[in-house]
């Protein structure tokens, strides 16, 4: 059974950095692309970033590029998202999500974690 | 980046058929995938690719596509289908490679 458990969220002052983690289990983590998707309170889903199964290819949402780094440690079955220069607009639930394929080329996201809330506030 | 456009809200009588649409230029190249999200829960994949249902998704859910429009059809809607439905797809730009629609709130009357 696929399990994705995010951690690292919380309240953070504007301008600070935060690193989110996602512990994966129940599947061969190193075989699949992984995404981060966020959802601001009361709003829709916003795709954030994706990383290929081997970690060699990473892509980011245009509006967030330069402030984010997605990474993975296949030896630890863990996905990460480093976020810098946080602003109020980054307040959201951040979901870790698994792609159906190694290269994510169809963006078919078949499993989601329960999310971790990041609240940017002074 | 490209956009995917969805109607904000749709309603359907219990047991009737409803179609939820998603429009965007990227859908001329890529299939849409569909997700169901109920309050307080993570999204759930209900349709992917041309018209594929993950294990456990009822066969009343189906997908179709024509030109720049993808559709999710629920044949015989049930009360438990009341949720927000999102489409997503690959985008045609390399620099913003995945895009989501704004979501459609489905009410089952």
Interface residues (C-beta under 8 A of the other chain):
Chain A: X35 X37 X44 X45 X46 X47 X50 X59 X61 X62 X65 X95 X100 X104 X105 X106 X107 X108 X109 X110 X111 X112 X113 X114 X115
Chain B: X1 X30 X31 X33 X35 X37 X42 X43 X44 X45 X48 X49 X54 X84 X86 X88 X89 X90 X94 X95 X96 X97 X98 X99 X100 X101 X102 X103
